[in-house]
Amino acid sequence: MDQSDEVEALTAGWAIGLHEALNEIERHLTEAQRGLDSAREALRELERLRD
């Protein structure tokens, strides 16, 4: 394996790791969005009950 092969392998590994990290961030953001949606719905319900 020459230096360019090593660089290519490292770059591929880095890209895979970055892709996995971005997928994890997306999962967390999706969960956070669901939580916000639930909180908004709860606030709407409280406002409805208050009126």
DOLOMAR-319804 format. One line per 10 residues: number of its first residue (from 1); their letters; for each residue x, y, z of C-alpha. Coordinates in steps of 0.1 Angstrom, whole numbers, plus 5000, padded with zeros to 4 digits. Layout:
N
NUM	A	X Y Z; ...
END
This chain:
51
1	MDQSDEVEAL	5000 5000 5000; 5015 5033 4989; 5009 5067 5005; 4981 5076 4981; 4963 5043 4990; 4967 5051 5027; 4953 5086 5022; 4924 5072 5002; 4916 5047 5029; 4918 5073 5057
11	TAGWAIGLHE	4896 5096 5037; 4871 5069 5031; 4871 5060 5068; 4867 5097 5078; 4838 5101 5053; 4820 5070 5067; 4825 5083 5103; 4812 5117 5093; 4782 5102 5076; 4774 5081 5107
21	ALNEIERHLT	4778 5112 5130; 4755 5132 5107; 4729 5104 5108; 4731 5104 5146; 4726 5142 5147; 4696 5139 5124; 4681 5113 5147; 4685 5136 5177; 4670 5165 5158; 4640 5144 5147
31	EAQRGLDSAR	4635 5134 5184; 4638 5170 5195; 4613 5181 5168; 4588 5155 5180; 4593 5168 5216; 4586 5203 5204; 4555 5192 5185; 4542 5175 5216; 4549 5206 5238; 4531 5228 5213
41	EALRELERLR	4501 5205 5213; 4501 5205 5251; 4502 5243 5252; 4473 5244 5227; 4453 5221 5249; 4461 5242 5280; 4450 5273 5262; 4419 5256 5250; 4410 5245 5286; 4418 5279 5300
51	D	4394 5297 5276
END
